Amino acid sequence: MNSAALKAKLEAKDPSVMEVLLSVNAQAADVAEEARQRLINAITVYEKTFASEEVVVVRAPGRVNLIGEHTDYNGFPVMPMAISRDMLIVAGASKDNVISFANVIPSFQGGSFTIERNIPPYQGGDWGNYIKSATQGLIDFWGTEEGLQGLKMVIDGNVPLASGLSSSAAFTVAAAEAILAINGRTIDPVVLAEVMAKSDHYVGMASGGMDQSISILGQAGKCLKIDFYPIRTKLVTLPKEADILVCHSRVKAAKAGNARVAYNMRTVECRIAYMLLHKLAGKAGAKEPTMLYDWFANETEGFDDALNKIETALVDEGYTVKMIAEALGVSEEYAAKEVCLTKTGEVMPEPQGGFQVKKRARHVISEARRVEDSMALLNGDSENKAEAFGLLMDQSHASCRDDYEISCEELNALVEAGKAAGSYGSRLTGAGFGGCTVHLIPKGKGPEFIKKIHEAYYLPHDLDGYADNQYLFAPAQGAGVLFK
Ligand code: NG1
């Protein structure tokens, strides 16, 4: 559609455009209105930066994970929902094979790069790498960059950054949607989720596929249970007597910094866990697992048995490289270089106190069980779904805090504030180390909770200057083209 014509329709609140904005945002009128204004602004920036011309508008949402933390890269399911905070991209075709980009916020410096078979990344931490990562992911999928047309894009995102709400996945997915739309190509959404999950390795994360999958496959009004390797989804209905409140701790979980190392360390501890469990408590003759799920599925009788085996085979103390080498019957050098390794090939040096293998495995298996229990509960017909699901969320937080050690003082304080205000369940959400908490609260009580949590957490932490601290979310629609 021509940019000026689309802008005119948005300005006139044309019913055809409003209907689209409402439908992807679970019919929330205030969110649709905000999206309308953001788009008018993004088109204005596009016309100033590039030209008034044919454009498409694509969108990809962030997400909040309700339960199932750090399970995805271990091959176990998660249960997230897409949210109404998203990345909007106004994109137009370019005549060459160059991708040029700008942000509505000028401090995010724009740039451009040439489409080639292997795209060299910008410096670590540069936001343009998310566009490069999407482009590279698609090229790797097609096996060639030939015939791929360049594009110009203006991006407007309102997913809080470094907060565990997947701004980065929303960004990558939106960029991929823009490239596809401009090139008139389509990829099956489940396949696209696999492609985008893999492309995250471009930015140095050894992550699973949760964020990209829910950003692409989310359904308005529903949350999803997502299984991995390969990706499979089931719709899950939230308890009708509950709402979802997300609170930002304002501690930045910086993926370009320490949080990335801590995250990758967890993936390595899980790798050590399945290698040790296979050796010490596995089934004779079973083939080498490549993730905790393989060990669980092929060498145990289910959750109880797996937890028992973890308790008896592994020791409580941290594992040194020497202990790992001895237990696996390999050299210390091999253990250090080939075992203590992320999926992206990064060697993790032995941390002070050793690798925490037992606790990490216990979290992953117990969390996987909580996801299965949540799914059965929420899609079943029991009476007290909100209370029962809330309890599972509370248990998940305790496990994230004590066994996976991804919480922090501020997240714990927010969880306590939520519980004290009367939530059914409260937990940290996303990678942890900062970011957000998610609370299951009685329906319609949002304003009351927001006030109580503000008084219990934000005021004493001197954070009342932030207007944008708490969000009431309804499940939003996954990524796609809004206008073309
Ligand atoms: P966030 O919260 O977006 O950093 C990360 C991983 C997920 C998942 C969660 C923990 C990325 C892009 N995403 O999410 O795949 O492992 O942590 O459950 O790293």
Boltz pocket constraint, residues with backbone or C-beta under 6 A from the ligand:
constraints:
  - pocket:
      binder: B
      contacts: [[A, 65], [A, 68], [A, 69], [A, 70], [A, 71], [A, 72], [A, 73], [A, 163], [A, 164], [A, 165], [A, 166], [A, 167], [A, 168], [A, 169], [A, 200], [A, 205], [A, 207], [A, 208], [A, 209], [A, 210], [A, 211], [A, 429], [A, 430], [A, 431], [A, 432]]
      max_distance: 6.0
